[in-house]
Amino acid sequence: MGLLSELGYPTVAELESAARALTARRPTLCALRSIGSSRAGRPLCLLSVGRARRAVLVVAGAHANEPTGGSTVLALAERVARDGRLRSGVSWHFVLCADPDGASLHTTPLPRTLLDYHLGFFRPAGPEQPEWSPSVLPPDRLPPETYALMGVLDELRPYLQVTLHGTDLGGSWVQLTKDVPGLAEPFAKSAAELGIPVERSASDAAGWPVSGPGVFVMPRPGGLAAYPSMPDDARRSTWYHTHRYGGLTAVVEVPMWASDLVDDTAPHPAPAAALRHLSRRLLTDAGRVEGVLAEALPRLPGPEGPLLRAARWALALVPGLARDWRDGPPADLSTAYVGSVDAFGRRLPLRAAAMLLRVLREADDPGAPLLEALVAEWCESFTERFRARWVPVGDQVEHQVRTVLAAAACARDAVGLR
């Protein structure tokens, strides 16, 4: 699996080096090229294996804080290059990292605890995320990374795009822009063999149709959203760009730390009351971070950088989301759903606090120790509440590889390819 190891996740430079090595070994089969540049001028690289007209596009690194996808594209490319059956009538294309600027700000050496992970945390504000920016920005203001993704989709017209995502703590699930009959069974089988829980009622897919355990189909554009306050509608993301060519997108999520609480389909005894409680806690936790920010802001040097923009973006989502949980009916009545919302509610202020902490440390601000204690407290509470257990990197990658291969096989039937 190339650079895959338990010592850490590969950097973007290491991904590019491994891709060059593969193309050097298999020059008639593989090619590596640039499909654009990031806002900071970093290259956006596409590794291709095979030359068939029908294509699968796999995207890694769309979210800087989800590093598993980079190792997965290397493992997939090696496997496809070795196994001619996987290339029968299909070419495979791999975006090594969709957001190299973001990746440069999230430290990805292998964390041992949730605290380690959050001390180097970065996830850009919504308008700066390559896949999500079309949902919050007009077309003339999209970042170059988004144009690059849409450009390669226009060029390849893949019948399937797979974008590799992950979560810090929880289970594995798949989001589909169109149903892929038959995918749920190999997905669940892989998760069970690797001891990875399936997230049965992911809050990211609240209220969506279910194709099978942990496999969710996005509602059509224009449908009602479970969380109406959220500005970044998946149905306006680059995931739907494949539809203009008759294709579809699968989003494969895998956890770094697993929790069996998100795999419990038993009815929750009082889901509405639980969501009201989680709404109040979300507001309280975010308020603690906002208090530190308000005090420190006059002392911080300008201009505002990506870490501070991202922290403020996360905090700005809180009031509307808390209102959605408090006032709307539960999208699901299961224990798994309440657990997923619980994790989401912990995650949002924790991420804002972690990114703000990095800003305060860099400025040597006196508010940093208070925030450091808060991040440590929340990480410990998150770990204990969900009984978090580390998923070995090899298992994270293998599960994504298996799910991508199953999706590619099943989607050929779903879109009518023979």
ZAZA-431727 format. One record per residue (C-alpha): residue number from 0; residue in one letter; x, y, z. Coordinates in pm, whole numbers. Each point is the difference from the previous one (the first is absolute). Layout:
<fibas>
(fiba NUM, 'a', (X, Y, Z))
...
</fibas>
This chain:
<fibas>
(fiba 0, 'm', (0, 0, 0))
(fiba 1, 'g', (287, 237, -66))
(fiba 2, 'l', (30, 258, 277))
(fiba 3, 'l', (-268, -155, 219))
(fiba 4, 's', (126, -60, 353))
(fiba 5, 'e', (-97, 46, 361))
(fiba 6, 'l', (262, 275, 29))
(fiba 7, 'g', (-217, 265, -161))
(fiba 8, 'y', (-195, 116, -301))
(fiba 9, 'p', (190, 102, -314))
(fiba 10, 't', (47, 368, -77))
(fiba 11, 'v', (-107, 142, -336))
(fiba 12, 'a', (365, -2, -110))
(fiba 13, 'e', (29, -367, 93))
(fiba 14, 'l', (-320, -80, -189))
(fiba 15, 'e', (136, 169, -311))
(fiba 16, 's', (334, -180, 36))
(fiba 17, 'a', (-172, -339, 29))
(fiba 18, 'a', (-217, 79, -304))
(fiba 19, 'r', (309, 92, -203))
(fiba 20, 'a', (165, -326, 103))
(fiba 21, 'l', (-305, -199, -115))
(fiba 22, 't', (-6, 175, -338))
(fiba 23, 'a', (373, -64, -39))
(fiba 24, 'r', (-55, -373, 60))
(fiba 25, 'r', (-304, -20, -229))
(fiba 26, 'p', (46, 278, -259))
(fiba 27, 't', (-224, -157, -263))
(fiba 28, 'l', (-284, -44, 248))
(fiba 29, 'c', (26, 297, 240))
(fiba 30, 'a', (25, 375, -40))
(fiba 31, 'l', (36, 290, 244))
(fiba 32, 'r', (-91, 356, -94))
(fiba 33, 's', (-113, 331, 145))
(fiba 34, 'i', (-365, 98, -30))
(fiba 35, 'g', (45, 346, 150))
(fiba 36, 's', (148, 191, 289))
(fiba 37, 's', (-119, 92, 347))
(fiba 38, 'r', (-51, 355, 122))
(fiba 39, 'a', (356, -6, 133))
(fiba 40, 'g', (139, -144, -325))
(fiba 41, 'r', (36, -362, 108))
(fiba 42, 'p', (-60, -254, -279))
(fiba 43, 'l', (-318, -208, -9))
(fiba 44, 'c', (110, -340, -128))
(fiba 45, 'l', (-195, -273, -179))
(fiba 46, 'l', (133, -356, -18))
(fiba 47, 's', (-160, -210, -276))
(fiba 48, 'v', (15, -378, -40))
(fiba 49, 'g', (-127, -138, -332))
(fiba 50, 'r', (-138, 176, -304))
(fiba 51, 'a', (-352, -133, -45))
(fiba 52, 'r', (-270, 254, -83))
(fiba 53, 'r', (-224, -101, 290))
(fiba 54, 'a', (148, 155, 312))
(fiba 55, 'v', (-4, -6, 378))
(fiba 56, 'l', (130, 310, 179))
(fiba 57, 'v', (117, -28, 362))
(fiba 58, 'v', (61, 322, 196))
(fiba 59, 'a', (212, 19, 316))
(fiba 60, 'g', (71, 288, 232))
(fiba 61, 'a', (-314, 209, -53))
(fiba 62, 'h', (0, 66, 375))
(fiba 63, 'a', (340, 72, 150))
(fiba 64, 'n', (-79, -170, 331))
(fiba 65, 'e', (-87, -335, -164))
(fiba 66, 'p', (340, -145, -98))
(fiba 67, 't', (-91, -366, -63))
(fiba 68, 'g', (-100, 60, -363))
(fiba 69, 'g', (356, 72, -110))
(fiba 70, 's', (117, -344, 111))
(fiba 71, 't', (-311, -152, -157))
(fiba 72, 'v', (63, 143, -348))
(fiba 73, 'l', (354, -137, 7))
(fiba 74, 'a', (-123, -344, 104))
(fiba 75, 'l', (-275, 8, -264))
(fiba 76, 'a', (232, 113, -278))
(fiba 77, 'e', (247, -278, 81))
(fiba 78, 'r', (-278, -259, 10))
(fiba 79, 'v', (-156, 114, -327))
(fiba 80, 'a', (340, 7, -169))
(fiba 81, 'r', (67, -360, 109))
(fiba 82, 'd', (-342, -145, -78))
(fiba 83, 'g', (-102, 23, -364))
(fiba 84, 'r', (-352, -118, 83))
(fiba 85, 'l', (-65, 328, 182))
(fiba 86, 'r', (100, 189, -317))
(fiba 87, 's', (-223, -201, -234))
(fiba 88, 'g', (-176, 272, -198))
(fiba 89, 'v', (63, 258, 274))
(fiba 90, 's', (272, 257, 62))
(fiba 91, 'w', (73, 119, 353))
(fiba 92, 'h', (95, 355, 93))
(fiba 93, 'f', (113, 127, 338))
(fiba 94, 'v', (12, 360, 127))
(fiba 95, 'l', (280, -34, 253))
(fiba 96, 'c', (-111, 297, 212))
(fiba 97, 'a', (-281, 240, -86))
(fiba 98, 'd', (112, 260, 256))
(fiba 99, 'p', (380, 4, 38))
(fiba 100, 'd', (-10, 344, 165))
(fiba 101, 'g', (-231, -135, 270))
(fiba 102, 'a', (214, -311, 37))
(fiba 103, 's', (302, 220, 70))
(fiba 104, 'l', (-182, 145, 302))
(fiba 105, 'h', (-133, -323, 153))
(fiba 106, 't', (281, -201, 157))
(fiba 107, 't', (-46, -363, -95))
(fiba 108, 'p', (265, -205, 181))
(fiba 109, 'l', (-183, -289, 158))
(fiba 110, 'p', (-185, 125, 310))
(fiba 111, 'r', (-21, -226, 301))
(fiba 112, 't', (-287, 179, 171))
(fiba 113, 'l', (-281, 234, -96))
(fiba 114, 'l', (197, 275, 173))
(fiba 115, 'd', (302, -66, -225))
(fiba 116, 'y', (-230, 20, -300))
(fiba 117, 'h', (-161, 327, 102))
(fiba 118, 'l', (322, 177, 95))
(fiba 119, 'g', (90, -2, -371))
(fiba 120, 'f', (-355, 38, -130))
(fiba 121, 'f', (-106, 201, -305))
(fiba 122, 'r', (-316, -12, -211))
(fiba 123, 'p', (-65, 302, -223))
(fiba 124, 'a', (-307, 218, 12))
(fiba 125, 'g', (-273, -120, -235))
(fiba 126, 'p', (72, 246, -284))
(fiba 127, 'e', (362, -124, -7))
(fiba 128, 'q', (-82, -371, -28))
(fiba 129, 'p', (37, -127, -361))
(fiba 130, 'e', (-303, -228, -7))
(fiba 131, 'w', (-228, 217, 213))
(fiba 132, 's', (71, 349, -133))
(fiba 133, 'p', (-266, -16, -279))
(fiba 134, 's', (-265, -38, 269))
(fiba 135, 'v', (90, 331, 166))
(fiba 136, 'l', (164, 213, -272))
(fiba 137, 'p', (-111, 136, -339))
(fiba 138, 'p', (170, -163, -303))
(fiba 139, 'd', (231, 296, -65))
(fiba 140, 'r', (153, -22, 349))
(fiba 141, 'l', (86, -370, 18))
(fiba 142, 'p', (356, -89, 104))
(fiba 143, 'p', (237, -146, -263))
(fiba 144, 'e', (-7, -341, 167))
(fiba 145, 't', (-374, -19, -70))
(fiba 146, 'y', (48, 96, -364))
(fiba 147, 'a', (267, -271, -28))
(fiba 148, 'l', (-236, -265, 138))
(fiba 149, 'm', (-282, 104, -230))
(fiba 150, 'g', (242, 17, -294))
(fiba 151, 'v', (122, -356, 45))
(fiba 152, 'l', (-361, -118, 40))
(fiba 153, 'd', (-87, 175, -329))
(fiba 154, 'e', (299, -163, -168))
(fiba 155, 'l', (-38, -355, 130))
(fiba 156, 'r', (-381, -15, 32))
(fiba 157, 'p', (34, -285, 253))
(fiba 158, 'y', (-289, -235, 55))
(fiba 159, 'l', (109, 4, 366))
(fiba 160, 'q', (177, 256, 211))
(fiba 161, 'v', (110, -117, 346))
(fiba 162, 't', (112, 260, 250))
(fiba 163, 'l', (185, -130, 303))
(fiba 164, 'h', (-96, 154, 330))
(fiba 165, 'g', (31, -88, 366))
(fiba 166, 't', (-110, 83, 349))
(fiba 167, 'd', (204, 37, 314))
(fiba 168, 'l', (-223, -220, 215))
(fiba 169, 'g', (-302, -214, -90))
(fiba 170, 'g', (-68, -255, -270))
(fiba 171, 's', (14, -51, -374))
(fiba 172, 'w', (-272, 96, -245))
(fiba 173, 'v', (-53, 76, -369))
(fiba 174, 'q', (-192, 288, -157))
(fiba 175, 'l', (-125, -38, -358))
(fiba 176, 't', (-135, 255, -245))
(fiba 177, 'k', (-195, -287, -164))
(fiba 178, 'd', (-80, -339, 140))
(fiba 179, 'v', (249, -280, -75))
(fiba 180, 'p', (-188, -327, 52))
(fiba 181, 'g', (218, -274, 142))
(fiba 182, 'l', (259, 225, 167))
(fiba 183, 'a', (-133, -33, 355))
(fiba 184, 'e', (88, -370, 31))
(fiba 185, 'p', (375, 15, -86))
(fiba 186, 'f', (30, 327, 196))
(fiba 187, 'a', (-145, -158, 315))
(fiba 188, 'k', (203, -320, -50))
(fiba 189, 's', (325, 198, -22))
(fiba 190, 'a', (-81, 204, 310))
(fiba 191, 'a', (-87, -313, 199))
(fiba 192, 'e', (319, -182, -102))
(fiba 193, 'l', (214, 298, 102))
(fiba 194, 'g', (-187, 71, 324))
(fiba 195, 'i', (-117, 343, -114))
(fiba 196, 'p', (-352, 98, 116))
(fiba 197, 'v', (-252, 110, -259))
(fiba 198, 'e', (-152, 341, 69))
(fiba 199, 'r', (-367, -89, -38))
(fiba 200, 's', (-147, 350, 39))
(fiba 201, 'a', (271, 249, -87))
(fiba 202, 's', (-94, 357, 86))
(fiba 203, 'd', (163, 106, -330))
(fiba 204, 'a', (-274, -197, -177))
(fiba 205, 'a', (-290, 80, 233))
(fiba 206, 'g', (-334, -77, -161))
(fiba 207, 'w', (149, -147, -319))
(fiba 208, 'p', (-130, -320, -164))
(fiba 209, 'v', (192, -311, 105))
(fiba 210, 's', (125, -249, -259))
(fiba 211, 'g', (133, -237, 266))
(fiba 212, 'p', (167, 20, 342))
(fiba 213, 'g', (234, 300, -9))
(fiba 214, 'v', (-71, 79, -367))
(fiba 215, 'f', (-198, 322, -55))
(fiba 216, 'v', (-139, 151, -320))
(fiba 217, 'm', (-5, 378, -20))
(fiba 218, 'p', (-341, 156, -61))
(fiba 219, 'r', (-59, 169, -334))
(fiba 220, 'p', (90, 370, -20))
(fiba 221, 'g', (-283, 213, 131))
(fiba 222, 'g', (-113, -249, 264))
(fiba 223, 'l', (-41, 87, 365))
(fiba 224, 'a', (318, 0, 212))
(fiba 225, 'a', (4, -148, 350))
(fiba 226, 'y', (219, 292, 113))
(fiba 227, 'p', (-130, 303, -194))
(fiba 228, 's', (246, 240, 162))
(fiba 229, 'm', (307, -170, -146))
(fiba 230, 'p', (128, 207, -294))
(fiba 231, 'd', (204, -270, -176))
(fiba 232, 'd', (-256, -212, -184))
(fiba 233, 'a', (161, -321, -132))
(fiba 234, 'r', (-233, 9, -297))
(fiba 235, 'r', (175, 313, -130))
(fiba 236, 's', (352, -141, 51))
(fiba 237, 't', (234, -139, -266))
(fiba 238, 'w', (-143, -342, 81))
(fiba 239, 'y', (-293, 71, -230))
(fiba 240, 'h', (219, 114, -290))
(fiba 241, 't', (20, -363, -117))
(fiba 242, 'h', (-374, -7, -65))
(fiba 243, 'r', (22, 211, -312))
(fiba 244, 'y', (182, -294, -161))
(fiba 245, 'g', (-226, -271, 141))
(fiba 246, 'g', (237, -92, 283))
(fiba 247, 'l', (-23, 9, 379))
(fiba 248, 't', (215, 65, 306))
(fiba 249, 'a', (69, -218, 303))
(fiba 250, 'v', (144, 153, 317))
(fiba 251, 'v', (181, -261, 209))
(fiba 252, 'e', (46, 91, 366))
(fiba 253, 'v', (226, -193, 237))
(fiba 254, 'p', (81, 75, 367))
(fiba 255, 'm', (343, 47, 156))
(fiba 256, 'w', (-146, -96, 337))
(fiba 257, 'a', (-299, -237, 12))
(fiba 258, 's', (-303, 8, 228))
(fiba 259, 'd', (-267, -267, 21))
(fiba 260, 'l', (-252, 261, 121))
(fiba 261, 'v', (-67, 107, -360))
(fiba 262, 'd', (-96, -356, -102))
(fiba 263, 'd', (-289, -40, 247))
(fiba 264, 't', (-335, -12, -181))
(fiba 265, 'a', (-208, -36, 319))
(fiba 266, 'p', (-259, 277, 45))
(fiba 267, 'h', (119, 282, 223))
(fiba 268, 'p', (-230, 39, 304))
(fiba 269, 'a', (-37, 378, -41))
(fiba 270, 'p', (163, 129, -320))
(fiba 271, 'a', (-165, 345, -4))
(fiba 272, 'a', (104, 73, 357))
(fiba 273, 'a', (350, -126, -73))
(fiba 274, 'l', (32, 231, -300))
(fiba 275, 'r', (-117, 296, 206))
(fiba 276, 'h', (269, -80, 256))
(fiba 277, 'l', (265, -29, -274))
(fiba 278, 's', (-120, 332, -143))
(fiba 279, 'r', (53, 174, 335))
(fiba 280, 'r', (341, -158, 46))
(fiba 281, 'l', (107, 103, -349))
(fiba 282, 'l', (-89, 363, 73))
(fiba 283, 't', (178, -10, 336))
(fiba 284, 'd', (317, -155, -139))
(fiba 285, 'a', (15, 238, -296))
(fiba 286, 'g', (-59, 290, 237))
(fiba 287, 'r', (310, -95, 199))
(fiba 288, 'v', (211, 12, -316))
(fiba 289, 'e', (-159, 325, -115))
(fiba 290, 'g', (82, 156, 338))
(fiba 291, 'v', (370, -80, -43))
(fiba 292, 'l', (-8, 126, -358))
(fiba 293, 'a', (-172, 328, 93))
(fiba 294, 'e', (258, 74, 267))
(fiba 295, 'a', (298, -91, -218))
(fiba 296, 'l', (-113, 153, -329))
(fiba 297, 'p', (114, 359, 71))
(fiba 298, 'r', (347, -136, 77))
(fiba 299, 'l', (38, -213, -312))
(fiba 300, 'p', (204, 132, -293))
(fiba 301, 'g', (-168, 31, -339))
(fiba 302, 'p', (-87, -93, -262))
(fiba 303, 'e', (-227, -290, 93))
(fiba 304, 'g', (156, -331, -106))
(fiba 305, 'p', (-159, -332, -105))
(fiba 306, 'l', (2, -148, 352))
(fiba 307, 'l', (-190, 291, 149))
(fiba 308, 'r', (-239, 17, -296))
(fiba 309, 'a', (-74, -370, 41))
(fiba 310, 'a', (-56, 28, 375))
(fiba 311, 'r', (-241, 288, -45))
(fiba 312, 'w', (-182, -184, -281))
(fiba 313, 'a', (-54, -301, 228))
(fiba 314, 'l', (-128, 218, 283))
(fiba 315, 'a', (-237, 183, -234))
(fiba 316, 'l', (-174, -331, -81))
(fiba 317, 'v', (-89, -66, 362))
(fiba 318, 'p', (-311, 216, 65))
(fiba 319, 'g', (-191, -127, -302))
(fiba 320, 'l', (99, -362, 56))
(fiba 321, 'a', (-100, 18, 366))
(fiba 322, 'r', (-336, 142, -107))
(fiba 323, 'd', (-47, -282, -255))
(fiba 324, 'w', (57, -260, 272))
(fiba 325, 'r', (-219, 178, 252))
(fiba 326, 'd', (-300, 89, -216))
(fiba 327, 'g', (-12, -264, -273))
(fiba 328, 'p', (-125, -357, 42))
(fiba 329, 'p', (278, -260, 28))
(fiba 330, 'a', (101, -126, -345))
(fiba 331, 'd', (43, -345, 155))
(fiba 332, 'l', (-116, -151, 328))
(fiba 333, 's', (288, -243, 47))
(fiba 334, 't', (273, -2, 261))
(fiba 335, 'a', (251, 5, -286))
(fiba 336, 'y', (-138, 329, -132))
(fiba 337, 'v', (6, 169, 340))
(fiba 338, 'g', (356, -126, 42))
(fiba 339, 's', (101, 142, -338))
(fiba 340, 'v', (-152, 339, 88))
(fiba 341, 'd', (174, -13, 337))
(fiba 342, 'a', (334, -51, -179))
(fiba 343, 'f', (-75, 281, -247))
(fiba 344, 'g', (-89, 233, 285))
(fiba 345, 'r', (328, -72, 176))
(fiba 346, 'r', (202, 21, -319))
(fiba 347, 'l', (-101, 346, -120))
(fiba 348, 'p', (107, 215, 301))
(fiba 349, 'l', (300, -226, 61))
(fiba 350, 'r', (130, 61, -351))
(fiba 351, 'a', (-55, 374, 33))
(fiba 352, 'a', (184, -1, 332))
(fiba 353, 'a', (288, -205, -140))
(fiba 354, 'm', (53, 231, -297))
(fiba 355, 'l', (-31, 311, 216))
(fiba 356, 'l', (254, -150, 240))
(fiba 357, 'r', (251, -25, -284))
(fiba 358, 'v', (-60, 368, -81))
(fiba 359, 'l', (47, 106, 363))
(fiba 360, 'r', (312, -209, 43))
(fiba 361, 'e', (158, 151, -310))
(fiba 362, 'a', (-78, 350, 133))
(fiba 363, 'd', (125, -94, 349))
(fiba 364, 'd', (-336, 118, 128))
(fiba 365, 'p', (-80, -34, 372))
(fiba 366, 'g', (-332, -165, -84))
(fiba 367, 'a', (175, -312, -136))
(fiba 368, 'p', (34, -194, 332))
(fiba 369, 'l', (-374, 27, 72))
(fiba 370, 'l', (-86, -125, -345))
(fiba 371, 'e', (259, -277, 21))
(fiba 372, 'a', (-163, -129, 318))
(fiba 373, 'l', (-342, 14, -166))
(fiba 374, 'v', (115, -197, -306))
(fiba 375, 'a', (161, -263, 222))
(fiba 376, 'e', (-315, -28, 215))
(fiba 377, 'w', (-229, -39, -299))
(fiba 378, 'c', (225, -256, -170))
(fiba 379, 'e', (6, -212, 315))
(fiba 380, 's', (-377, 25, 40))
(fiba 381, 'f', (-56, -88, -368))
(fiba 382, 't', (225, -305, 29))
(fiba 383, 'e', (-164, -126, 320))
(fiba 384, 'r', (-360, 61, -106))
(fiba 385, 'f', (41, -194, -326))
(fiba 386, 'r', (245, -263, 131))
(fiba 387, 'a', (230, 87, -290))
(fiba 388, 'r', (236, -264, -136))
(fiba 389, 'w', (265, 62, -264))
(fiba 390, 'v', (-55, -152, -344))
(fiba 391, 'p', (338, -106, -145))
(fiba 392, 'v', (92, 201, -309))
(fiba 393, 'g', (21, -320, -205))
(fiba 394, 'd', (-360, -83, 90))
(fiba 395, 'q', (-121, 352, -79))
(fiba 396, 'v', (163, -22, -342))
(fiba 397, 'e', (-105, -357, -77))
(fiba 398, 'h', (-362, 79, 78))
(fiba 399, 'q', (4, 300, -232))
(fiba 400, 'v', (172, -201, -274))
(fiba 401, 'r', (-254, -282, 22))
(fiba 402, 't', (-292, 243, 2))
(fiba 403, 'v', (131, 190, -304))
(fiba 404, 'l', (48, -321, -197))
(fiba 405, 'a', (-347, -123, 96))
(fiba 406, 'a', (-151, 337, -95))
(fiba 407, 'a', (173, -5, -338))
(fiba 408, 'a', (-135, -349, -76))
(fiba 409, 'c', (-352, 69, 124))
(fiba 410, 'a', (-24, 346, -160))
(fiba 411, 'r', (73, -142, -345))
(fiba 412, 'd', (-330, -185, 26))
(fiba 413, 'a', (-178, 294, 164))
(fiba 414, 'v', (80, 239, -290))
(fiba 415, 'g', (-58, -263, -268))
(fiba 416, 'l', (358, -73, -107))
(fiba 417, 'r', (94, -344, -127))
</fibas>
